[in-house]
């Protein structure tokens, strides 16, 4: 008898993550620390405004303070760097998120790099990526972290599996490749220059679709019984994998919407709470230095 297919429900996973955070947030508040995420939006891109609002609302529903900074479209790189430096120095802020993309005249990478590593809860700095690749990063990029969270929730083990990641962006394809490699998967990272992509995907036990093109991955590319994790989100609520045809072949698959997306936001909340807990831990260390038992 064939195994029943699993639809990897991100809404269920995200709720599980947030439910686990509630007590931790209450415990922090009982000790005088209110977790706080600062979000920076530069310009007036409607999609970015929606994403920032969604993240802020998710924070507030859970009891995390959402500090929203909206800067005008003509903000310079220097002005943005100064605002990030101000937030780095603000002891009440545990995490900083700079909404991507910023207007074209701003040096986005320079702005990302200005975020203090202990507040890089969105996993956008090169230092954070390096630490993730080495296996000791505290706050991986949120979408890669979400993919692993889904796998953990559904007890999908990557060890010994061949994972094919389609996409090599610095906050998705590259870090998820590193995270899967650290879990003892054999990882092939593909991109726009990869030759004979369907043949390579056909070998995969795990397929991560992170290419940013709607319905790019076809069902005929998928090996029977593979796990398909679709990290794409395109206009019209369409993922990077052609859902119906991939569903026919896959053992487990994430839907779009309702798959990786909701868990990505929950990872941002989780990292913010972790950063706040680290603040509490650091306070205890300082206190013990000045007031030893």
Secondary structure as UniProt FT lines:
FT   STRAND          6..8
FT   HELIX           10..30
FT   TURN            31..32
FT   STRAND          36..42
FT   HELIX           46..62
FT   STRAND          65..71
FT   TURN            73..74
FT   HELIX           77..89
FT   TURN            91..92
FT   STRAND          95..98
FT   TURN            104..105
FT   HELIX           108..113
FT   HELIX           117..119
FT   TURN            121..122
FT   HELIX           126..134
FT   HELIX           142..153
FT   TURN            154..155
FT   TURN            159..160
FT   STRAND          162..166
FT   TURN            170..172
FT   HELIX           173..182
FT   TURN            183..184
FT   STRAND          186..190
FT   TURN            192..193
FT   HELIX           197..201
FT   TURN            202..203
FT   STRAND          206..209
FT   TURN            214..215
FT   HELIX           219..221
FT   TURN            224..225
FT   STRAND          227..230
FT   TURN            235..237
FT   HELIX           243..249
FT   STRAND          252..254
FT   HELIX           260..290
//
